[in-house]
Amino acid sequence: KYVVGHGISITNHDGMSGGISEPLSIIVVGRISPAKHVEIAIASAQLLTEKGIAFKMQFVGAAVDPEYMRTMEALVQEYTLSETVAFIGTMDHGALIHAYTKCDFLLHPSTTGGIDKVVLEAMQNGVFPIALTATYAQLIPSHCCVPSLDPAEFVGAIERVRRLTDRERKIMREEM
């Protein structure tokens, strides 16, 4: 057992499969705030719906700006995503780790700068992190890197990972 700088225990990934769920299970973790670009994840959900890709997306985190939260909830309603997108609030750490084990993808449209612990925890639990190339290019699989906050880029990364074989995804999970 190893522990990295963010306090995340590193264990063996040998038991991880290469499968992904149907519908896809997507998690977004972090404060519900403008700096986290929640609207990009919601717009990505809209694109997935337009492409006919079945998914469930859950947002885990506290709403620090009530007005922004209302705007994001209204956006979910506007895109008619209330059946597939849910804001579930905060979770204790154990519950969050358990939630990761049920997810295929972490969408991380944050531009706050450094490496976020949520990306490392997601990877540790076999979740494919979709994040900005500028911050994560040396850390996450290239299939998961996006060059900009364009929702089409986030959806494109999900599609790239979906097109891989189970064996290729298993290898990616083992290497994360």
N, C-alpha and C positions, 0 to 999 in steps of 0.2 A: 504494500500500500504506500502511495506517495501523496504528498499534499503540495499543491502549487501555490504561488504567491497570493492568489485571491482566496486561499483557504478552502480550496476544492479538492476533495479526496479523489485520487486517480486510481481506478481499478481496471481490471482486464475486461476487454470487450468481446471475448471469445463467444459468449452466448448470444450475441446480437444477430438478428436475422437481417436479410436484405429487403424484406417486404415493407410495403407501406399500406396504410389502411385505406379502405373505401367505404364511406367518403374519407377524403384526406382530413387529417386532424392538424390544425394550425394553431399555434399559441403566439401571443404577443405579450411580452412581460415588461413592465416598467410603469412609471408614473403616467397617468393620462394627462399629458401636458403638450403644449405646442413644440417644445424641444424634442419630444419623442416622435413627432410626425405621425400621430395616430391616423390622420386622414389619408396617409399613403397606404397604410394597411387596409383601411376600409375601401379605398379605391381599388386596391388589388383584389379584394373580395368581390367587388362588382365585376371586375374583368374575368375572374374565375367563373362567376355565374354566367356571364355572357358567352364564355367559351364552353359552357356545359360541363364544367369540372365540378363534381360533387365534393363538398368540403363542409367542415364545421370550424369556426374560428372563435377562440376565446381570448379576451383581453384580461390580463391579470395585473392589477395595480390600482393604487389609490388615485382618485381624481383630485388633483391639487388646485384646479381652477374650475369652479362649478359652471361658469359660462362656457368654457371650452368643452367640458363634458356634455353639456346640453347640446352644443353644436355638433359634437360627434354622434350623439344619440339621434339627432335629427337627420344627420347624413345617412346613418344606417336605415332609418325609416324612408328617406327619400329614395335610396337605392333598393328598397324593399328587401333588406337583408336580415330582418329580425328573426327569421327561422334558422339562419346559419351563423349569425354573428352575435356574440353575447359579451357584455361587460360583467365580470363576476367579482370585481373588487379585489381586495388583498387576500393573500393566503399566507399561512405560516410556512416556514422553510420546508418542513417535512411534506406538507401537502403540495407545495410547488414541485418538489423533486418527484413526487408520485405523479403529478400532472404531466411532467416531462415524459415519463415512461409511457404515456398514452398518446404522445404526439409524434407527428412525422416531421413537421417544420416549425421553426421559430422564425417569424418575420421580425427583423430588427432595423427599422428605418430611422434609427436615432443618429443624430449628427453631433452628439455631445462631446466627441473627441476621443477619449481613451477606450481601452478594451473593457467592455462591460462584463461583469460577472455572469449575467444571465446567458450570454453567448457561450461562455465556458461551461456553465452548468448544463446547458442544453446539449452541447457536444458530448459531454461526459455521459449523458443519458441516451445517446444515439439519435438525437434530434438534429436534423439538417438545418443549420442556421443560414438564413438568407440575409446578408448584410453587405454594407458598402465596401467595395474593393479598397478604397483609400485607407480605411482603418484595419481591415481584416485580411488583406490579400496573403499575408504570410502565415495566417493562422487557420483559415477555413478552406475547405475544398474549393477549387476554382469554379466548379459547377454552381456553387452557392454564392459567388461574388456578384454584386451588381455595381455598375459604374456610377449610377445616379439615383436620385429619389423618384424616378419615373415608375409608377405602378406597373407598367408593362415590363420593366426590367425584373421586378420582383416575381411576377407571374412567369416570365421567361425562365428564371432560375428554377422555379418549382417544376416547370415542364421539362427542363433539362434533367433534373434528378429523376422525375417520373419515367423518362424514356430509358434510363439505365436498366440493365438487367438486375434481378435480385442479387446475383453474385457481385456485380459491380457496386451496388449500394452497400452490400455487406462489407466489402473491402473498404469503401469510403468510411463506413461507421467504425471499423476497426482502426483506421488510421487517424481518426479525429482524436 
